[in-house]
Structures are given as structure tokens and as C-alpha cells.
Amino acid sequence: MSKEQLAFVFRQENCVGCEACTVACQANRGLAEDRMYRQVEAVEHLNAEGRQVQAFLSQSCHHCETPSCLQACGYGVYSRREDGIVRQHLQNCVGCGRCESACPYGAIKMEVKDGRRLATKCDMCASRIAEGEKPHCVRGCPVQVLDVMPLEEAVRLPGAQLHGHGYYDKGTQPNTVIIKRRA
């Protein structure tokens, strides 16, 4: 396992809002139609000329440097790997929902599995990354707006920012790099 902090890269300027990333995740992770680890939303903002325009924001768990879910959970459900992926240990989950309430990005959802209420979220397809593969959401995007790479490499990309239209650090140091939509 790499010791480099991994990050999602989202090229907001190219996203067309098709939600193929969401569908790829759902289909390959066996999620119900109403269950999504990655969501795409339209966000309005003002361009350089002061006109209201629309961009899209695709986000999932940001595998934060200081994850609020880990801090809120008193049952040892969450841990951070050396590569920064925030893991879940669902055998410890009691279904209290504190992690869901604590996540400022809405990345954690409670669901019932085998009669147990459990917290679920994106794990950045850690098993695929271990095999040298990209996550399902990355592979499923037809316009290649998503990627996963070491954070140090991601922040050096042209136009890289740690915020974007509809996205900013809410005190958890998220590991998502945005290439902003051009105005």
C-alpha cells in the first residue's frame, strides 16, 4: 500500500452532469437504485461577466485529513489508512448515525443490511486501487473528469484548486482537488 495521500481529482470545467460516474459506482458495487456513494449536482455561480451560469459537482467521500466521521464515532467504525483512504469497519457499527450527522458533505448514508442499520460510504474502491485499477466512478466517466492520484501530484495540475463551484473545505481538509469550470 502506498504511503502517499490519495486524492480525487474532479475536472469541473468538463463535467456534463450525465451521472455516469454514479451509475458505474451503483452497478459495480451492487447498490440499490436509491443508494449512491457518489452524487452529481448542478450548482449555480456568477461568471466573470456577472452572468448566472451552471456547473456540475460530482462528489463522494472526500477521504478527509481530519474526518469528522472518525471523530464523531465512538465505536471504532472509521480509520485512515496510510494512503489516506478512510475505511469502515462495519462489524463495529451500532447504527447510531452520529457519523452521518457529522459529515459536512453528506457522504455517509444509513441503510439496513441483513437486518442491521449501518453507515455506508465510498471507500475509493480501495480493493481496485490495491490491484492497480482506478475506481469504478473514474472508469465510468465518458468525458474523463474524474481521477485518483497522489495529492502532491494532483495539486500541481494546471488550474488545480482545493475549492470549486459548490465545493470548499468545511473544516475537515478534504482530499479532493478541483479543476474549476472556466467562466
C-alpha positions, 0 to 999 in steps of 0.5 A, a space after each residue: 500500500 502506498 504511503 502517499 495521500 490519495 486524492 480525487 481529482 474532479 475536472 469541473 470545467 468538463 463535467 456534463 452532469 450525465 451521472 455516469 460516474 454514479 451509475 458505474 459506482 451503483 452497478 459495480 458495487 451492487 447498490 440499490 437504485 436509491 443508494 449512491 456513494 457518489 452524487 452529481 449536482 448542478 450548482 449555480 455561480 456568477 461568471 466573470 461577466 456577472 452572468 448566472 451560469 451552471 456547473 456540475 459537482 460530482 462528489 463522494 467521500 472526500 477521504 478527509 485529513 481530519 474526518 469528522 466521521 472518525 471523530 464523531 464515532 465512538 465505536 471504532 467504525 472509521 480509520 485512515 489508512 496510510 494512503 489516506 483512504 478512510 475505511 469502515 469497519 462495519 462489524 463495529 457499527 451500532 447504527 447510531 448515525 452520529 457519523 452521518 450527522 457529522 459529515 459536512 458533505 453528506 457522504 455517509 448514508 444509513 441503510 439496513 443490511 441483513 437486518 442491521 442499520 449501518 453507515 455506508 460510504 465510498 471507500 475509493 474502491 480501495 480493493 481496485 486501487 490495491 490491484 492497480 485499477 482506478 475506481 469504478 466512478 473514474 472508469 465510468 466517466 465518458 468525458 474523463 473528469 474524474 481521477 485518483 492520484 497522489 495529492 502532491 501530484 494532483 495539486 500541481 495540475 494546471 488550474 488545480 484548486 482545493 475549492 470549486 463551484 459548490 465545493 470548499 473545505 468545511 473544516 475537515 481538509 478534504 482530499 479532493 482537488 478541483 479543476 474549476 469550470 472556466 467562466 
